[in-house]
């Protein structure tokens, strides 16, 4: 079996190598992605499912693509469900392991077209009327001379270089990317590669072909090697590529990193599956250093979309394993939906912690009407607006374009600048690049943006992020940069709120306390990104807004109201992200403020949320890789956390960043190695305040509590628990899902045993109530003992029997008591014989026996006990207690035998016929009780 497995493994590897060249036909076939464990051979799985193994999915280790004929059914899901049912049976356990047991994840692929190029949207008439006519500015003479000197020194002969104001602005001096002094140092992007993930690029353009990197390029729409433009509107990617890597020659202009290599990955021209998109974002990720992505979900002010789990796994895989483990660098355009009240935090690509999200400013340094405001934006750079646009390369052998813009133009410009830094510091990690970007960004328009001071002394604006990219400052800082330690993270448990959100100017505020001990247990040193995953039920999503306030009173606007968004479902496990709190310690009270500012008949409830801190580790040697995301990551709402984090809920007036919030009681954490850390409580006496009040002003709502209020809060205990104190050691590192299955199975076993015990007890009690008879074995022994006491051999006559009976009645009380005691104990110990007698009484063989047998059976069936618990008939005798045998009709015997079943009641008529017999025997029973 081992040689076969090895052979199949090698065959699977060979298929994986050639997988990228396999053309997929979604019209004729169904495609599935399966994540397999290390012991499972893909070809064995394919054989089991009746599918074809097409190879590994891009660079995602353990993920494989399988195909089968087109069917409306999900055959893999059906087979996996059947396998799970069979695994519960004993026969399946005996049959051994199936290849399907190694399937960790399965997903049928569907084509979708949700991604849009972020081109310049039409300017709304209201904004157009406010801007008025364009006023042409005159270039400054000194700037013109400086530009000419740079061109001469670097031998730049490209005809539109003088028009490329974003590289050197002679009119609004200083409003450019400040790159020429970097070029003069010989830093032009050499030995770096930027991949344009878009609608293709024209690799035959004279302005691009010398820098084109074919190995890192692929067309995932047509599944061919060359991602060349095929549709009439396939121009977006070529224009973006020209911004980055247009060659320094005599064609059009130059790129900001004009000696860098440029590759193209085409995904936007047709519908695409999650599998293909995931492969695209990992394509040649050891050589493609930077992925420039100027696209995303629609910027319509209504959409709220995020990448699927395969795409999220691909991005995590890239930052963990790309560029030799330093991490691929993703650059995303923030979005062009500002005129529609859109926000990049409603886009799961731009609010990813793995993305450097780039917004736009125009050539005057003003905020253009389209660029979305967002707490996930890290930086801005130049693009269209203010009467001009970006001048770049176009599709064609010698074609140029002077109208490129939107945040689509800002992102590739930033990507090219990052390539300059990688030329001199190829050892920078993906997080190092984010640090350098925010630390060297230049704040602009300080009088018009919503600027605030952050904990590390930087300024942040939701309009301009940390400021504009400065190429020279970034490269100079990179020269001496010390790489940060590996990533760490801290997860709070779900904070259950379940409070109605007041409408108008008030907001529902929920605070939670994070202690230094909790973060130390998580090996967490300082904050980089903060994410908040939440659930809000609301009949109109666009009415909602959410703020996050850090312990240092720095405010992130996670969500804003959106007029076009009439969706009636609120937020469902949606994750918002902020870079505003970069560098904070994370210790203290974090506050979430949810507001419903529109007063109407649309209302909602804040259900729950949990907060995640991402940052730098304390001890890099203890750092671990973040586990791959799953579809069930946020499905643990109802699971009780190992600690009840101190939290408070308050309804108050909308607060400013200077407001303070009462800090609840701290909780002590316990580390959970290898997984996101949730704190654990050890002090049973801790408490947390949960109050709901409506305040008339921020001062009232956030001021110090009165002594009376403090006493009331301290008297209200907070339930705490520590499941690790009683959890078996082998389960300490198990996932929550596995623990639920184990304890659920144990609970079912215990419930079954209890039910069985109750059933047997009730059955025995019913049997004792309905059939209080001696068993067959004991009765024969009673006759022998009685006859021995009488001195007869069992064959004596009636007189002997009578004499024996009188002798028994006159025997000393000890003898009779011993006999009766023996009778009681043996009846209790041998009830099992009664089941045997029940079947024997009804047999035909017994019916053919002599009268003695019939009389003996009659005596056994008719035995009754009086209230004292002793037999109401003589120990040896006949049915009526007399010396004379009474014959029982055959049909009566059969009736008695039929009744002689455990737990079955006797007929009322039979009980009435026995009353007279009981009265006859009463005298004998009375005499025996006197002896005792």
ChimeraX attribute file (.defattr): number of C-alpha atoms within 10 A of each C-alpha:
attribute: neighborCount
match mode: 1-to-1
recipient: residues
	/A:1	6
	/A:2	7
	/A:3	8
	/A:4	9
	/A:5	16
	/A:6	12
	/A:7	13
	/A:8	16
	/A:9	18
	/A:10	13
	/A:11	15
	/A:12	20
	/A:13	15
	/A:14	13
	/A:15	16
	/A:16	21
	/A:17	12
	/A:18	12
	/A:19	18
	/A:20	22
	/A:21	12
	/A:22	13
	/A:23	12
	/A:24	17
	/A:25	12
	/A:26	16
	/A:27	8
	/A:28	10
	/A:29	14
	/A:30	22
	/A:31	25
	/A:32	23
	/A:33	23
	/A:34	23
	/A:35	21
	/A:36	22
	/A:37	17
	/A:38	9
	/A:39	11
	/A:40	19
	/A:41	20
	/A:42	33
	/A:43	21
	/A:44	18
	/A:45	22
	/A:46	19
	/A:47	12
	/A:48	14
	/A:49	18
	/A:50	15
	/A:51	20
	/A:52	17
	/A:53	24
	/A:54	24
	/A:55	24
	/A:56	27
	/A:57	25
	/A:58	25
	/A:59	21
	/A:60	19
	/A:61	14
	/A:62	16
	/A:63	22
	/A:64	23
	/A:65	26
	/A:66	25
	/A:67	21
	/A:68	17
	/A:69	14
	/A:70	13
	/A:71	10
	/A:72	7
	/A:73	10
	/A:74	14
	/A:75	17
	/A:76	21
	/A:77	15
	/A:78	11
	/A:79	14
	/A:80	16
	/A:81	12
	/A:82	11
	/A:83	15
	/A:84	13
	/A:85	11
	/A:86	13
	/A:87	18
	/A:88	10
	/A:89	10
	/A:90	9
	/A:91	10
	/A:92	15
	/A:93	11
	/A:94	9
	/A:95	9
	/A:96	8
	/A:97	11
	/A:98	15
	/A:99	19
	/A:100	20
	/A:101	16
	/A:102	18
	/A:103	18
	/A:104	12
	/A:105	14
	/A:106	17
	/A:107	18
	/A:108	20
	/A:109	19
	/A:110	14
	/A:111	13
	/A:112	11
	/A:113	13
	/A:114	16
	/A:115	18
	/A:116	15
	/A:117	24
	/A:118	24
	/A:119	18
	/A:120	22
	/A:121	14
	/A:122	9
	/A:123	12
	/A:124	12
	/A:125	9
	/A:126	8
	/A:127	11
	/A:128	12
	/A:129	10
	/A:130	8
	/A:131	11
	/A:132	8
	/A:133	9
	/A:134	9
	/A:135	8
	/A:136	9
	/A:137	9
	/A:138	9
	/A:139	13
	/A:140	13
	/A:141	11
	/A:142	10
	/A:143	17
	/A:144	15
	/A:145	11
	/A:146	14
	/A:147	19
	/A:148	12
	/A:149	12
	/A:150	16
	/A:151	15
	/A:152	11
	/A:153	10
	/A:154	13
	/A:155	11
	/A:156	17
	/A:157	17
	/A:158	18
	/A:159	13
	/A:160	19
	/A:161	22
	/A:162	18
	/A:163	18
	/A:164	21
	/A:165	22
	/A:166	25
	/A:167	23
	/A:168	24
	/A:169	23
	/A:170	25
	/A:171	18
	/A:172	17
	/A:173	15
	/A:174	15
	/A:175	22
	/A:176	25
	/A:177	22
	/A:178	18
	/A:179	22
	/A:180	20
	/A:181	12
	/A:182	20
	/A:183	18
	/A:184	12
	/A:185	8
	/A:186	12
	/A:187	21
	/A:188	26
	/A:189	27
	/A:190	17
	/A:191	16
	/A:192	24
	/A:193	29
	/A:194	29
	/A:195	30
	/A:196	28
	/A:197	28
	/A:198	27
	/A:199	28
	/A:200	31
	/A:201	33
	/A:202	28
	/A:203	26
	/A:204	15
	/A:205	21
	/A:206	20
	/A:207	34
	/A:208	31
	/A:209	18
	/A:210	18
	/A:211	19
	/A:212	26
	/A:213	20
	/A:214	16
	/A:215	14
	/A:216	21
	/A:217	27
	/A:218	26
	/A:219	23
	/A:220	28
	/A:221	20
	/A:222	16
	/A:223	18
	/A:224	16
	/A:225	16
	/A:226	20
	/A:227	27
	/A:228	24
	/A:229	21
	/A:230	14
	/A:231	10
	/A:232	6
	/A:233	10
	/A:234	20
	/A:235	21
	/A:236	24
	/A:237	31
	/A:238	27
	/A:239	28
	/A:240	31
	/A:241	35
	/A:242	32
	/A:243	30
	/A:244	33
	/A:245	33
	/A:246	34
	/A:247	27
	/A:248	22
	/A:249	16
	/A:250	16
	/A:251	22
	/A:252	26
	/A:253	29
	/A:254	30
	/A:255	28
	/A:256	31
	/A:257	33
	/A:258	27
	/A:259	25
	/A:260	27
	/A:261	29
	/A:262	31
	/A:263	27
	/A:264	31
	/A:265	27
	/A:266	28
	/A:267	26
	/A:268	25
	/A:269	22
	/A:270	15
	/A:271	14
	/A:272	20
	/A:273	19
	/A:274	21
	/A:275	26
	/A:276	22
	/A:277	23
	/A:278	23
	/A:279	21
	/A:280	24
	/A:281	26
	/A:282	27
	/A:283	24
	/A:284	19
	/A:285	25
	/A:286	17
	/A:287	19
	/A:288	26
	/A:289	27
	/A:290	26
	/A:291	28
	/A:292	30
	/A:293	28
	/A:294	29
	/A:295	27
	/A:296	24
	/A:297	23
	/A:298	20
	/A:299	28
	/A:300	19
	/A:301	21
	/A:302	20
	/A:303	16
	/A:304	20
	/A:305	17
	/A:306	20
	/A:307	18
	/A:308	15
	/A:309	18
	/A:310	24
	/A:311	22
	/A:312	22
	/A:313	18
	/A:314	26
	/A:315	27
	/A:316	23
	/A:317	23
	/A:318	27
	/A:319	22
	/A:320	18
	/A:321	17
	/A:322	25
	/A:323	23
	/A:324	14
	/A:325	15
	/A:326	20
	/A:327	25
	/A:328	30
	/A:329	28
	/A:330	26
	/A:331	25
	/A:332	29
	/A:333	33
	/A:334	38
	/A:335	34
	/A:336	31
	/A:337	23
	/A:338	20
	/A:339	19
	/A:340	19
	/A:341	21
	/A:342	31
	/A:343	29
	/A:344	32
	/A:345	28
	/A:346	25
	/A:347	23
	/A:348	21
	/A:349	27
	/A:350	30
	/A:351	27
	/A:352	24
	/A:353	22
	/A:354	23
	/A:355	25
	/A:356	29
	/A:357	31
	/A:358	34
	/A:359	38
	/A:360	36
	/A:361	28
	/A:362	26
	/A:363	27
	/A:364	20
	/A:365	22
	/A:366	18
	/A:367	24
	/A:368	24
	/A:369	21
	/A:370	28
	/A:371	30
	/A:372	29
	/A:373	27
	/A:374	33
	/A:375	28
	/A:376	31
	/A:377	32
	/A:378	29
	/A:379	31
	/A:380	32
	/A:381	28
	/A:382	34
	/A:383	31
	/A:384	26
	/A:385	22
	/A:386	17
	/A:387	13
	/A:388	18
	/A:389	24
	/A:390	28
	/A:391	28
	/A:392	29
	/A:393	34
	/A:394	26
	/A:395	24
	/A:396	15
	/A:397	16
	/A:398	15
	/A:399	14
	/A:400	19
	/A:401	17
	/A:402	17
	/A:403	15
	/A:404	24
	/A:405	24
	/A:406	32
	/A:407	34
	/A:408	31
	/A:409	31
	/A:410	32
	/A:411	33
	/A:412	33
	/A:413	31
	/A:414	31
	/A:415	29
	/A:416	29
	/A:417	25
	/A:418	28
	/A:419	30
	/A:420	31
	/A:421	26
	/A:422	25
	/A:423	19
	/A:424	19
	/A:425	15
	/A:426	16
	/A:427	15
	/A:428	21
	/A:429	24
	/A:430	24
	/A:431	26
	/A:432	17
	/A:433	20
	/A:434	21
	/A:435	19
	/A:436	20
	/A:437	27
	/A:438	23
	/A:439	17
	/A:440	23
	/A:441	23
	/A:442	19
	/A:443	20
	/A:444	21
	/A:445	14
	/A:446	13
	/A:447	7
	/A:448	12
	/A:449	17
	/A:450	14
	/A:451	21
	/A:452	17
	/A:453	14
	/A:454	19
	/A:455	18
	/A:456	11
	/A:457	10
	/A:458	20
	/A:459	21
	/A:460	28
	/A:461	25
	/A:462	24
	/A:463	25
	/A:464	35
	/A:465	31
	/A:466	27
	/A:467	30
	/A:468	28
	/A:469	27
	/A:470	20
	/A:471	26
	/A:472	20
	/A:473	18
	/A:474	22
	/A:475	26
	/A:476	15
	/A:477	16
	/A:478	24
	/A:479	12
	/A:480	9
	/A:481	15
	/A:482	10
	/A:483	14
	/A:484	15
	/A:485	18
	/A:486	18
	/A:487	21
	/A:488	28
	/A:489	25
	/A:490	26
	/A:491	20
	/A:492	23
	/A:493	23
	/A:494	22
	/A:495	22
	/A:496	16
	/A:497	20
	/A:498	13
	/A:499	19
	/A:500	16
	/A:501	24
	/A:502	21
	/A:503	20
	/A:504	14
	/A:505	14
	/A:506	23
	/A:507	26
	/A:508	27
	/A:509	28
	/A:510	28
	/A:511	26
	/A:512	27
	/A:513	24
	/A:514	26
	/A:515	20
	/A:516	18
	/A:517	18
	/A:518	24
	/A:519	28
	/A:520	17
	/A:521	19
	/A:522	28
	/A:523	24
	/A:524	26
	/A:525	23
	/A:526	23
	/A:527	23
	/A:528	25
	/A:529	22
	/A:530	25
	/A:531	23
	/A:532	20
	/A:533	18
	/A:534	21
	/A:535	22
	/A:536	25
	/A:537	20
	/A:538	22
	/A:539	17
	/A:540	22
	/A:541	25
	/A:542	23
	/A:543	26
	/A:544	24
	/A:545	18
	/A:546	19
	/A:547	21
	/A:548	27
	/A:549	24
	/A:550	24
	/A:551	21
	/A:552	20
	/A:553	21
	/A:554	19
	/A:555	24
	/A:556	25
	/A:557	21
	/A:558	26
	/A:559	23
	/A:560	20
	/A:561	20
	/A:562	21
	/A:563	15
	/A:564	16
	/A:565	20
	/A:566	15
	/A:567	16
	/A:568	15
	/A:569	14
	/A:570	23
	/A:571	19
	/A:572	12
	/A:573	18
	/A:574	20
	/A:575	24
	/A:576	24
	/A:577	28
	/A:578	25
	/A:579	23
	/A:580	33
	/A:581	28
	/A:582	21
	/A:583	20
	/A:584	20
	/A:585	19
	/A:586	27
	/A:587	18
	/A:588	18
	/A:589	25
	/A:590	21
	/A:591	23
	/A:592	23
	/A:593	23
	/A:594	25
	/A:595	28
	/A:596	26
	/A:597	18
	/A:598	17
	/A:599	12
	/A:600	11
	/A:601	9
	/A:602	14
	/A:603	21
	/A:604	23
	/A:605	19
	/A:606	23
	/A:607	19
	/A:608	19
	/A:609	22
	/A:610	20
	/A:611	20
	/A:612	20
	/A:613	22
	/A:614	21
	/A:615	27
	/A:616	22
	/A:617	24
	/A:618	20
	/A:619	14
	/A:620	14
	/A:621	9
	/A:622	13
	/A:623	20
	/A:624	14
	/A:625	12
	/A:626	15
	/A:627	12
	/A:628	14
	/A:629	14
	/A:630	13
	/A:631	10
	/A:632	9
	/A:633	9
	/A:634	14
	/A:635	10
	/A:636	13
	/A:637	17
	/A:638	8
	/A:639	12
	/A:640	13
	/A:641	21
	/A:642	19
	/A:643	23
	/A:644	25
	/A:645	31
	/A:646	23
	/A:647	27
	/A:648	24
	/A:649	20
	/A:650	22
	/A:651	23
	/A:652	25
	/A:653	22
	/A:654	21
	/A:655	20
	/A:656	12
	/A:657	14
	/A:658	11
	/A:659	15
	/A:660	20
	/A:661	22
	/A:662	17
	/A:663	19
	/A:664	22
	/A:665	19
	/A:666	24
	/A:667	25
	/A:668	19
	/A:669	24
	/A:670	22
	/A:671	18
	/A:672	15
	/A:673	15
	/A:674	14
	/A:675	17
	/A:676	18
	/A:677	24
	/A:678	23
	/A:679	29
	/A:680	24
	/A:681	22
	/A:682	17
	/A:683	14
	/A:684	13
	/A:685	11
	/A:686	21
	/A:687	23
	/A:688	24
	/A:689	25
	/A:690	17
	/A:691	13
	/A:692	15
	/A:693	12
	/A:694	15
	/A:695	17
	/A:696	11
	/A:697	13
	/A:698	16
	/A:699	14
	/A:700	13
	/A:701	22
	/A:702	17
	/A:703	12
	/A:704	13
	/A:705	12
	/A:706	8
	/A:707	9
	/A:708	8
	/A:709	12
	/A:710	12
	/A:711	11
	/A:712	10
	/A:713	17
	/A:714	15
	/A:715	11
	/A:716	13
	/A:717	13
	/A:718	20
	/A:719	13
	/A:720	21
	/A:721	17
	/A:722	18
	/A:723	15
	/A:724	14
	/A:725	10
	/A:726	8
	/A:727	11
	/A:728	9
	/A:729	10
	/A:730	7
	/A:731	13
	/A:732	16
	/A:733	13
	/A:734	11
	/A:735	10
	/A:736	13
	/A:737	12
	/A:738	11
	/A:739	15
	/A:740	13
	/A:741	11
	/A:742	12
	/A:743	11
	/A:744	12
	/A:745	12
	/A:746	12
	/A:747	12
	/A:748	11
	/A:749	12
	/A:750	12
	/A:751	12
	/A:752	12
	/A:753	12
	/A:754	11
	/A:755	12
	/A:756	12
	/A:757	12
	/A:758	12
	/A:759	12
	/A:760	11
	/A:761	12
	/A:762	13
	/A:763	14
	/A:764	15
	/A:765	12
	/A:766	15
	/A:767	17
	/A:768	14
	/A:769	14
	/A:770	17
	/A:771	21
	/A:772	14
	/A:773	21
	/A:774	24
	/A:775	22
	/A:776	19
	/A:777	14
	/A:778	15
	/A:779	20
	/A:780	12
	/A:781	12
	/A:782	17
	/A:783	15
	/A:784	15
	/A:785	16
	/A:786	21
	/A:787	22
	/A:788	13
	/A:789	15
	/A:790	20
	/A:791	15
	/A:792	16
	/A:793	10
	/A:794	15
	/A:795	9
	/A:796	13
	/A:797	11
	/A:798	14
	/A:799	10
	/A:800	18
	/A:801	21
	/A:802	16
	/A:803	15
	/A:804	21
	/A:805	21
	/A:806	13
	/A:807	15
	/A:808	20
	/A:809	17
	/A:810	13
	/A:811	13
	/A:812	12
	/A:813	16
	/A:814	11
	/A:815	13
	/A:816	17
	/A:817	15
	/A:818	11
	/A:819	15
	/A:820	18
	/A:821	13
	/A:822	13
	/A:823	18
	/A:824	14
	/A:825	10
	/A:826	15
	/A:827	20
	/A:828	11
	/A:829	9
	/A:830	14
	/A:831	17
	/A:832	11
	/A:833	15
	/A:834	20
	/A:835	13
	/A:836	13
	/A:837	19
	/A:838	20
	/A:839	13
	/A:840	15
	/A:841	23
	/A:842	18
	/A:843	12
	/A:844	10
	/A:845	9
	/A:846	14
	/A:847	17
	/A:848	11
	/A:849	10
	/A:850	9
	/A:851	14
	/A:852	11
	/A:853	13
	/A:854	21
	/A:855	19
	/A:856	17
	/A:857	21
	/A:858	21
	/A:859	21
	/A:860	18
	/A:861	24
	/A:862	19
	/A:863	17
	/A:864	19
	/A:865	14
	/A:866	14
	/A:867	7
	/A:868	10
	/A:869	10
	/A:870	16
	/A:871	21
	/A:872	24
	/A:873	26
	/A:874	20
	/A:875	18
	/A:876	22
	/A:877	20
	/A:878	20
	/A:879	26
	/A:880	20
	/A:881	19
	/A:882	15
	/A:883	17
	/A:884	11
	/A:885	15
	/A:886	14
	/A:887	13
	/A:888	14
	/A:889	9
	/A:890	12
	/A:891	10
	/A:892	12
	/A:893	20
	/A:894	16
	/A:895	13
	/A:896	21
	/A:897	20
	/A:898	15
	/A:899	20
	/A:900	24
	/A:901	19
	/A:902	17
	/A:903	17
	/A:904	14
	/A:905	14
	/A:906	15
	/A:907	10
	/A:908	9
	/A:909	8
	/A:910	13
	/A:911	11
	/A:912	10
	/A:913	10
	/A:914	16
	/A:915	10
	/A:916	12
	/A:917	17
	/A:918	19
	/A:919	13
	/A:920	15
	/A:921	19
	/A:922	15
	/A:923	13
	/A:924	16
	/A:925	20
	/A:926	13
	/A:927	12
	/A:928	20
	/A:929	13
	/A:930	9
	/A:931	14
	/A:932	12
